[in-house]
Structure formats: structure tokens, C-alpha cells
Amino acid sequence: MKPTSPLAALEHRNFRLLWVGQLVSFSGSMAQMAAILWHVSLLVEPSKKGLALGLVGLVRVIPIIGLGVFSGVVADAHDRRRVMLLTQAGMGAVAAVLAFLTFHGLSVVWPIYLLAGLGSAIGIFDGPARHAFVPTLVPRERLPNAISLMTIMFQIASVAGPSIAGVIIATLGVGWVYLVNAASFLVVIGALLLMRDVPVQEAAGRGDVSLRSALEGLRFVFRAPMIRSTMLLDFFATFFSSATALLPIFAQDILHVGARGYGWLYAAPSAGAVLAGIVMVRLVDRVDRRGVVLLQAVAVYGVATAVFGFSRSFWLTFLCLAVTGAADTVSMVLRNVIRQLGTPDHLRGRMTGVNMVFFMGGPQLGEMEAGLVANAFGAPFSVVSGGLGCLVATAWVAASTPMLRAYRREEGAAK
């Protein structure tokens, strides 16, 4: 049965609560991510901006690499709603500490790095629990619709968060962004507590949190060509094309648009993503050649990134960033549909944990790479070369995985 409307999954109360709660929480988190980069750029010498901004990605990726696989094991072995309650509370506490330190005159950068890393370590346990939780809240035939709606929710938050951050930074100061984010976690905690009759996976409370369980998840991922290839595509594309960390340099030194302009540029990818998400909510069930469309979307992502690197116009830069967001959303929806439909429920947490290493590790390591290249050759060169690297990586995955090029809608439906 196909969804009767583009909002079909929202007819289910528990999913609706999660969607609304996460919209508020993610808006606060995206505001904080933008604020951290801006804050770091203000606390370091101009000659060290590129490296300092790249280090934000490095401190975030270390816990992702170290804990990513085990976070999926926790999501499969314990009640996923309880895991989310703990992680949301933990991330809220990190935001509150950032606000406290900033209001008391933070003048060095290392506490920001430390707390950014701690927030990433907590968040890596939230992602697998959340992604594995969603399929239990809606019928299987409505899962593609639910995934599309979760994607568009994330992108709406990614527009609202940085835009709000730019205004708050310019008017009240960066500390207030951290405080607003701390409060936003209370909304999703409330949504989780209000849910009724939530299904609990069979292994919850008695699963095996061990290296053996983690390796079982790794074996599943790397023996499933479709899932493995989508993760590799995601990692290499985002590694080469992660230019978000350099946006303060473009806003301050190249485009000269200040904090408000920075907020709009940071939100631009998500503005395009929202439009693409609206389209995908309606069309995801109609896309037949899903593998080909996925590869094309990633290629567009790389081209738009390269053009952004050449741009010296605010509006051309905004447009290019919006195109990257639109292309990434198309890619993200199709990747998630392929993975969720191809993974048994008892392995969903572990599959998502492995995916988090690729999905989050690629951009964070990419930010470090972008910062190092920018420090040596300048921010524009870093962005242009990253876009070209994304195209090369996409061509390699396409050439080495014929099954991905041939993947069609009927294959996912048959799982």
C-alpha cells in the first residue's frame, strides 16, 4: 500500500511526536554548530583561522571513529527510547556548560574543542537509536515516507538553526545560542515521554553489548554490497566536499557579509534541501532507477561545491550552497531507504552505528582536510579541489559497483 498523502507517516501519533520534538532539538543543535565555528574564528589569530576551524571537525570525529560501531550495539541491546532520553539530556548539559563558560568571559579556545568532542561522543549514541527507532513507529509500507519526512525535518532545522544563530550572535552574543540549544533538548525529551504503546525490540535489556556483537554488525554491512557502496559513496563525497567549516572565512574575508550573512550562508544548503525534501516526500515512491539517481545527485553536489569555491558573489555562493543541500537531500533519502529496507530490525542499530562512522566521519575529517588545505593554499582552492575530489570519488564508486547502478525500486520493495 502506498502512502495516501505526502504526510501519511505523521498520522501515527508517536512518529508525529518524535518529528516535532526533533525539529526543535535539531534547530538548536544546528544553531550551536554554526555558533561554535563563529566563536572559534573570533578567538584565534587571523593567520590560524583555517587550521583552528578544521580542528573543530577533528575533535568531533575522534569519538565517532572510536565509539561509532559500539553505539549501534547499544541501540540494538537496549530500549531505544531510553537511550535517546539519556543522550538528549547529556547533549543539553553540554550546551548549558558552553553557555555558562561563554557568559563568564571565555577567552581561550580549548574548552570549546573539549565540549564539542564531548557532545559528539554523546551524539554518536543518539543517532543509531533514533534511526533504528523510526521503523518501529510506522508500518513498513510507510517507512519511505517517514524517512523522507525525517530528512525534510532535519533540513528545515538546518535552515532555521543557523539563520537564528546569525541573528542572535549579531544582537545578543554567541552565548545565547548555546543557551537556546540547551533549552531545545527539553522539547524532544518531553515528546519521548509523551509517547504511548511504544514497541520495544526483542533484544532490549538482554542484548549482548560486546565486541562480538559489534563485529556481527560490521560483517553484515561489508557483506551487503548495496549498503557498503552507499556508505563509501557518502564518506568520500562528504570528505572531499565539506566546506562548511570554512564559511566564516568566506563571510569575513572574501564576501565581507558579517555575522548575519554568515548565518544565511550556513543555512543555504538546508534551504535547498528543504525544497528537495518537499519534492522527495511526494516522489520517493515513484523513483524507479534509484541507484542512478543517487549517483547523479552526488555528482551535482560535487559540481556545485567547485563553483562555490570560484564564486566572489554572495548570491552565487548562496545559490551554489543551496544546490549542494538539494542534491545531498536526494542522495540522503535514497541512501536511507536502501539501507533501512535491506536491514533486519535486530541489526538496524548496528548498521546505523557503522553508517554513523561514514556519515559523520566523512564531513568531520573533511573539515580537517579543508582547514589544512585552506591554511596552505587558501580557502577557495580548498573548496574547488574538494568539489573535484567528490566527482572523482563518485565515478570510482559507480564504476566499481554495477549493482548500485542497476538498483531499482522493485528491489527495495522485495526486501
HELIX and SHEET records of a PDB file:
HELIX    1   1 ALA A    8  GLU A   11  5                                   4    
HELIX    2   2 ARG A   13  LEU A   43  1                                  31    
HELIX    3   3 PRO A   46  LYS A   48  5                                   3    
HELIX    4   4 LYS A   49  ALA A   77  1                                  29    
HELIX    5   5 ARG A   80  PHE A  103  1                                  24    
HELIX    6   6 TRP A  110  PHE A  133  1                                  24    
HELIX    7   7 VAL A  134  THR A  136  5                                   3    
HELIX    8   8 ARG A  140  ARG A  142  5                                   3    
HELIX    9   9 LEU A  143  THR A  171  1                                  29    
HELIX   10  10 VAL A  174  LEU A  194  1                                  21    
HELIX   11  11 LEU A  211  ARG A  223  1                                  13    
HELIX   12  12 PRO A  225  SER A  241  1                                  17    
HELIX   13  13 THR A  244  LEU A  246  5                                   3    
HELIX   14  14 LEU A  247  ILE A  249  1                                   3    
HELIX   15  15 PHE A  250  ILE A  254  3                                   5    
HELIX   16  16 GLY A  258  LEU A  283  1                                  26    
HELIX   17  17 ARG A  290  PHE A  310  1                                  21    
HELIX   18  18 PHE A  314  LEU A  341  1                                  28    
HELIX   19  19 ASP A  345  PHE A  377  1                                  33    
HELIX   20  20 ALA A  379  SER A  400  1                                  22    
HELIX   21  21 PRO A  402  ALA A  406  1                                   5    
HELIX   22  22 ARG A  409  ALA A  413  1                                   5    
END                                                                             
